[in-house]
């Protein structure tokens, strides 16, 4: 049975302290009411269910835990995540999965601007749309968008791989569409399965870096 913590009676600091030195492996958090930094810095194999909407930086710096938000999430959910799984059953605000190094972030609804900004590894699967400048400066990892993508997708991209099922409003600097080869279809199928999605990988298009901005070239000044 899950250990209950009610944020109507307990502070977020007390919650996080309990999760950092856990006496149980399963937790249920009630009445988050948009609180910030809920479930940050977890380093253990815990299962944490948050029953409601959360504010900024929920499950930031996650390692190993499985955190589920049964609601919407504010800015920076799963920011700097290292491993484990974070799932948002609703929508996410800006910078979801920012600077993530590992793990899996699943957003069942839409994500706002800069989803996956400066991602350094790990995977992000969005069931709906993403906003402008998603995967900006994405260095490594995979971003899967089952809906549409906004302006400047993949701007200044490095080696992150992007898969989009819907339309892309515009591509950012140095981001181009790339061939979808069998290995990419297999990779995408695995990501969709991990995220409990049933879309057909054949419906997606792949985007990546044209590798023209890795090193400064005076001829490319206007693209920076």
GUKE-678998 format. One record per residue: residue in three letters; x, y, z of N, C-alpha, C, O, CB in turn. Coordinates in pm, whole numbers, plus 50000, padded with zeros to 5 digits. Glycine has a CB too. Example, Ala and Ser with C-alpha at 12.3 -4.5 7.8 and 13.67 -1.06 7.14 Angstrom:
ALA513194943150780512304955050780513204967050780514244966850846511314955350905 SER512854977550708513674989450714512905000350787513415011450804514084994050572 
//
This chain:
UNK500854988150000500005000050000500895012550000501925012850068499035000050124 UNK500495022549924501285034649912501215043050040500185043850106500825042849793 UNK502345049250072502395058850182501775072050135502165077250031503845061050231 UNK500825077450211500115089650173500775101750236501125101750354498655088850215 UNK500945112250154501355125250205500405135650148500245136750026502845128550168 UNK499765143250235498795153350194499465167150204499785171850313497505152750283 UNK499655173450088500315186450088499425197650141499875209050153500775189849949 UNK498175194550174497345204150244497775205350390497475215250457495865200250235 UNK498485195150439498905195050579500425193850596500945195850706498235183650652 UNK501135190450486502585188150491503245197150388502695199150280502925173150465 UNK504415202550420505105211450327505815203350218506105191550236506125220150402 UNK506075210050105506835203549997508225199550046508725189050009506945212849875 UNK508835207850128510155204450181510105191550261510985183050248510695215850269 UNK509095189950343508965177750421508735165650331509275154850356507835178950523 UNK507925167650228507725156850131509025152750067509365140950065506725160950024 UNK509765162350015511015159149945512035152850040512785143850000511605171649881 UNK512075157450162512985151150259512615136550282513485128050295512965158850394 UNK511325133650287510885119750305511255111250184511615099650200509365119150329 UNK511165117050063511495109549942513005107749926513435098649856510925116649820 UNK513795116349990515255115149982515795104650079516895099450058515915128650010 UNK515055101550183515435091050277514215082150301513685081650411515965097050414 UNK513785075250197512475068650201512415056550293513365048650302512085064450062 UNK511285055250360511005043450441509995034350371509595024050425510475047650579 UNK509605038350250508675030250169509065032050023509785041349988507175034450194 UNK508585023049938508915023749795507795029349710507995032749594509285010049744 UNK506585030349768505435035349693504805046949770504555046049890504395024049669 UNK504565058149698504075070349762502915076049682502875074949559505205080749775 UNK501975082249753500845089249689500735103049751500585104549872499505081149706 UNK500825113249664500835127049710499495133449677499095134049561502005135049645 UNK498815138349780497495144249763497585159549769498495165049830496535139049870 UNK496645166149705496485180649710497765188449677498165197149756496015184549846 UNK498405185749563499585193749528499215208249499500005217349526500295187649407 UNK498025210649443497485224149423498475233749358498585245349399497035229749556 UNK499195228849257500105237449182501405240649252502095250049212499425249949149 UNK501755233349355502995235949428504215233549339504185225249249503075227149554 UNK505265241049367506495240049289507455229749349507425227049469507175253749279 UNK508315224149263509425215449306508945203049382509625198449474510395223249393 UNK507805197749345507305185549409508085173549356508215171649235505775183749382 UNK508615165649447509305153349407510635155649338510985148249246508445145449317 UNK511375165749379512675168749315513795160749380513775157949500512975183749324 UNK514785157249299516015151349350515885137249405516685133249489516555159849454 UNK514895129749359514745115949407515855107349347516155108349228513345110149371 UNK516465098949431517585090649386517355075749409518285067749397518855094849457 UNK516125072049440515835058149473514795052349376514135059749303515335056949619 UNK514655039049377513675032149293512285033149358511765023449412514065017149273 UNK511705044949351510405047349411509335048649304509615051649188510445059949498 UNK508105046349344506935049249262506165060249333505705058549446506035036349239 UNK506015071649265505385083349326504235087949237504455091749122506425094949348 UNK503025087649289501845092549218501395105649280501095106349399500705082049220 UNK501355116149197500955129349244499555132049191499345133049070501965140449197 UNK498595133349281497185133949244496725148349226496085154049314496325126849349 UNK497055154349112496625167949083497675175649007498695170048966496305175149211 UNK497425188548987498315197048909499515201448992499425203349113497555209348855 UNK500655203148923501875207748990502395220248920502045223048806502965196448992 UNK503245227648991503835239748936505175237248872505355227548798503985250049044 UNK506135246148899507455245648835508285233748883508205229648999508205258548861 UNK509075228248793510195219148823509815206548899510595201648980511225226448900 UNK508635201348875508275188548936509195177548886509525177048767506795185048905 UNK509625168848975510485157248943511785161348878512375153648802509745147748851 UNK512255173348908513555177448857514675168848913514595164049026513815192148890 UNK515725166948834516905159248874516565144848913517275138648993517605166048991 UNK515505139548857515085126048894516135115648859516735116148752513765122448826 UNK516335106248950517175094648924516435082148972516135080849090518565095948994 UNK516145073148879515645059748908514155059048939513535048648914516395054049022 UNK513555069448992512155068749035511195069048916511535073748808511835080149129 UNK509975064048939508875065248846507865074848907507205071649006508225051348814 UNK507745086648847506885097348900505775099948800506045102348683507705110348928 UNK504525099548845503375102148758502585113848814502185113848930502475089548745 UNK502375123948729501545135448764500165133248703500015133148581502185148948713 UNK499175131448788497805129448741497125143048727496175146348798497005120048839 UNK497645150748633497175164348609498125171348515498815164848436497055172048741 UNK498155184548521499055192448437500315196248515500335195748638498345205148385 UNK501365199948441502635203648503503095217148451502905220348334503715192848476 UNK503685225148540504205238248502505565237348437505985226748391504285247148623 UNK506245248548433507545249748365508565239748420508655237548540508075263948379 UNK509345233848329510525226248367510275212748432511095208248511511325234148457 UNK509165206148401508965192748456510095183548411510495183848295507585186948414 UNK510605175448504511705166048477512975173048428513765167148355511265155748373 UNK513165185348467514365192848430515605185748485515645181948602514295207448481 UNK516605184148399517875177848437517695163548489518465159048574518565186248543 UNK516705156548439516485142548477517665133948432518195135748323515165137248418 UNK518045124648517519175115948489518745101848448519365095648361520075115148610 UNK517695096748510517195083348478515785082048535515245091548592518135072148535 UNK515205070148519513855068148567512815072448465513135074548348513645075648697 UNK511575073648510510455077248422509605087848489509275086848607509605064748388 UNK509265098148413508315108248459507195108948356507455110248236509015122448478 UNK505965107948402504805108648312503845119448361503525120248479504085094948303 UNK503405127748266502395137848294501135133648221501115132748098502865152248248 UNK500075131148295498835126448235498065137548164497155134848086497955120148342 UNK498425149948190497795161248125498755168448032499475162047955497245170848228 UNK498765181748038499645190147957500825195148039500785195048162498875201947898 UNK501875199447969503055204848034503355218747979503135221447861504275195548015 UNK503855227448064504205241048023505605241047960506085230747912504165250748144 UNK506245252647960507495254347887508635245747942508635241848058507895268747890 UNK509595243147855510885237147892510755223547958511555220248047511625246447984 UNK509785215747918509655202147971510895194047933511325194047818508375195347918 UNK511465187048031512635178748005513905186547974514825180947915512355169647894 UNK513965199148010515145207347980516405201148037516415196748152514975221448035 UNK517455200747959518805196047995518825181548044519795177448107519385204948102 UNK517785173848017517735159948065518895151848009519235152947891516395153348026 UNK519515143748094520645135348056520225120948028520925113947955521695135548165 UNK519105116548084518685102648067517245100948112516565110648146519585093248145 UNK516795088448111515445085548152514425087948042514785090847927515085093848272 UNK513155086648078512035088247985511015097748044510525095648155511385074647953 UNK510685108347969509615117548004508485115447905508685116447784510105132448004 UNK507285112647956506105110847872505075121447911504715122748028505505096547887 UNK504615128947812503555138847833502365134247749502435134147626504025153547792 UNK501285130447814500155125047740499445135647658498885132647552499165118547836 UNK499445148047704498815159047633499805167047551500685161447486498105168047730 UNK499645180247555500525189347480501655194447568501545194547690499715201047423 UNK502735198847503503835205647571504005219447508503795221147388505165197347562 UNK504375229047588504505242747540505885244947477506545235447435504265252747655 UNK506305257347472507545261147404508765254547466508795251347585507715276247405 UNK509765252747383511105248147425511095234647495511915232147584511725258347518 UNK510205226047456510225212347508511555205947469511945206147352509015203947452 UNK512255200147566513535193747537514675203247509515655199347447513375184747422 UNK514575215847554515655225347531516965220247592517005216147708515305239147589 UNK518015220447514519355216247557519375202147615520165199247705519885226047659 UNK518515193447563518515179647612519855173047580520395174647470517345171647550 UNK520365165647676521695159747665521655144447664522685137947677522555164547780 UNK520465138947649520285124447649518875121247695518085130347723521325117447739 UNK518555108547703517215104847745516215106747634516565110347521516805112847865 UNK514955104347666513895104347567512695112147618512365111847736513485090047531 UNK512025119147525510805126347555509765122147451510025122947331511025141847554 UNK508605117747497507515114147408506315122847445505845122647559507165098847417 UNK505815130447347504675139347369503495134247287503595132647165505025154147329 UNK502385131647354501225126147285500515136247197499855132447100500275120747385 UNK500645149047229499995159647152501015168247078501935163047015499155168347243 UNK500835181347086501675190947014502785196447103502725195447226500825202346960 UNK503805202247039504835209647111504895223847056504555226246940506235202647100 UNK505335233147139505405247147100506695250647028507455241846987505255255747220 UNK506925263747013508065268446934509395265347002509495264247124507945283346910 UNK510395263946920511795261546960511965249147046512815248747134512315273547036 UNK511175239047020511385226347091512685219847042513035220646925510185216847071 UNK513375213347136514695207147112515745217447071516725213847007514585196447003 UNK515555230047108516585240247083517905235947147517955232947266516135254047140 UNK518955235747069520295231647114520285217447171521055214347263520815241447219 UNK519425208847117519395195047164520685187747130521045186547013518205187647103 UNK521375183047231522705177147211522675162047193523475156547117523585180547327 UNK521745155247261521645140747250520265136647298519565144447361522755133447331 UNK519875124247267518575119247307517575119747193517935123247080518045127147424 UNK516325116147222515275115347121514035122847169513625121447284514935100647088 UNK513435130747081512155137347106511135132147006511345133046885512295152847097 UNK510025126647057508955121446973507725130046995507275131947108508665106347005 UNK507185135246886505995143746892504895136846811505005135446689506295158346837 UNK503835132646879502755125646810501765135146745500925130846666502025116546907 UNK501855147946778501015158146716501845167146625502675162246548500315166546822 UNK501615180246635502315190146552503415197146631503425196946754501315200446498 UNK504335203246558505425210946619505345225446574505005228246459506815204846583 UNK505675234646664505625248846634506845253746560507605245746504505465256746761 UNK507035266946560508135273246487509495268846539509655265446656508015288246495 UNK510475269046449511895267546481512195254446553512975254246648512345279146567 UNK511585243646509511895230546567513375227446547513915229146438511025219446502 UNK514025222846655515405218246645516415229146613517455226246554515505207846543 UNK516135241446650517075252346621518435249446686518505245946804516505265846670 UNK519495250946608520875248946658521065234946717521745233146818521235259446764 UNK520445225146652520485211346698521885205446683522625209146592519475202846620 UNK522235196346774523495188946763523175174546720522985172046601524275189146900 UNK523125165146814522915151146777521605145346827521385133346811524045142946829 UNK520735153246886519425148146924518635144246799518775150546694518645158747007 UNK517805133846811517005129246699515535132346725515025129946835517205114046676 UNK514865137746624513485142446640512565134646547512885132446430513395157646612 UNK511425130546600510405123646521509075130946540508645133146653510285108446562 UNK508435134746431507185142346438506145135746348506415132846231507405157346397 UNK504985133246403503915126746327503095136846248502635133946138503005118846421 UNK502905148646303502065158746239502875168646157503915165146101501265166146343 UNK502375180946150503045191346072504065198746156503965199346279502015201246015 UNK505065204246089506075212646152505925226646095506045228745974507535206946129 UNK505645236346182505395249946133506625255646064506525261645957504965259146248 UNK507805253646124509055257446058510205250546130510105247046248509245272946057 UNK511315248746058512525242946115513465254046157513575264346090513205233446015 UNK514165251746268515145261446315516445260646237516585252346147515405259446462 UNK517385269246272518675269746206519375256246214519515250546322519555280546268 UNK519815251246101520605239146088519825226246113520435215646127521755239746182 UNK518495226946120517665214946135517065211446000516515220045931516545217046242 UNK517165198845962516665194445832515905181345848516115174045945517825192845730 UNK515015178545751514375165545749515365155245697516155158045607513105165745662 UNK515315143145755516235132545717515455119745681514285118145716517235129745831 UNK516145111045612515525098545569515145090045690515875089245789516475090745478 UNK513985083645680513515074445783513885060245741513175053945664511975075745806 UNK515005055345792515495042145756514935031545852514365034945955517025041845756 UNK515105018745819514545008245904514995009046049514215006346140514924994845848 UNK516245012746073516715013646210516005024746289515825023746410518225016046212 UNK515595035246217514865046046284513425041746314512875045246418514875058746198 UNK512825034346222511485029146248511495019846370510575020146451510955021646125 UNK512515011746381512625002646495512855010346624512255007246727513764992546473 UNK513715020346617513975028746735512695035546781512375035546900515065039346704 UNK511965041446687510735048546719509685039046774508965042546868510205055646596 UNK509585027146719508625017346770508905014146916507975012746996508675004446685 UNK510165012946952510525010447091510155021847183509695019647295511995007647101 UNK510355034147136510015045847216508505046947237508045049747348510535058547150 UNK507735044547131506285045147143505765034347237504845036647315505645043747005 UNK506355022547229505945011647318506265015147463505445012847552506644998647279 UNK507445020747486507825024547622506895035147680506645035547801509255029747624 UNK506375043647592505465054247634504005049847634503105057847663505625066247545 UNK503755037047602502405031347597501535038447493500355041047516501755032247735 UNK502155041347377501455047547266501205037047158501915026947151502255059647209 UNK500185039447074499885029746969499965035646828499435029746734498505024046992 UNK500625047246812500785052846678501695043946593502525036446645501375067246687 UNK501515044846462502315037246367503595045046337503525056446292501505034446235 UNK504775039246361506025046346331506125051146188506805061046161507185037446361 UNK505465044346095505535048145954504875061545927505065067445820504885037545869 UNK504085066546022503415079446005504285091346043503875102846025502145079646086 UNK505475088646095506335099346145507395103246042507725095645951507015095046276 UNK507925115446060509065120245981510215123246077509995126846193508695132845896 UNK511415121646028512605123246113513335136246079513435140145963513565111246096 UNK513835142946184514575155446167515865154746248515925148446354513725167646210 UNK516885161346196518175161446266519015173146220518565181846145518925148346243 UNK520255173246266521165184346237521785182946099522185172046058522255185046342 UNK521865194246027522595194545900524095195645922524875194345827522115206245814 UNK524495197946047525905198446088526695209646019527885208245992526565185046060 UNK526015220745992526695232145931527155242346034527955251146002525785238745831 UNK526655241346158526965251346259527855245846371528025252346474525695256846318 UNK528415233746351529285228046454530495236846479530895238946593529735213946413 UNK531065241946372532255250346381531965263546311531295263746207533515243346319 UNK532465274346366532185287446307532775288646168533965286146146532715298646397 UNK531915292746076532355295645939531785309345903530595311745919531905284545837 UNK532635318045855532195331545826531075331845723530245340945724533365339945776 UNK531025321945633529975321545533528595318645594527565321445532530295311045430 UNK528595313045717527325309645781526905319745888526025316845968527425295945842 UNK527535331345890527275341045996525805344246011525315345546124528045353845970 UNK525085345445902523665349345909522805338545973521675341346012523145352445769 UNK523305326245985522505315446041522615314446191521805307746255522915302445980 UNK523625321246250523825320046394522835328746469522845329046593525265323846432 
//
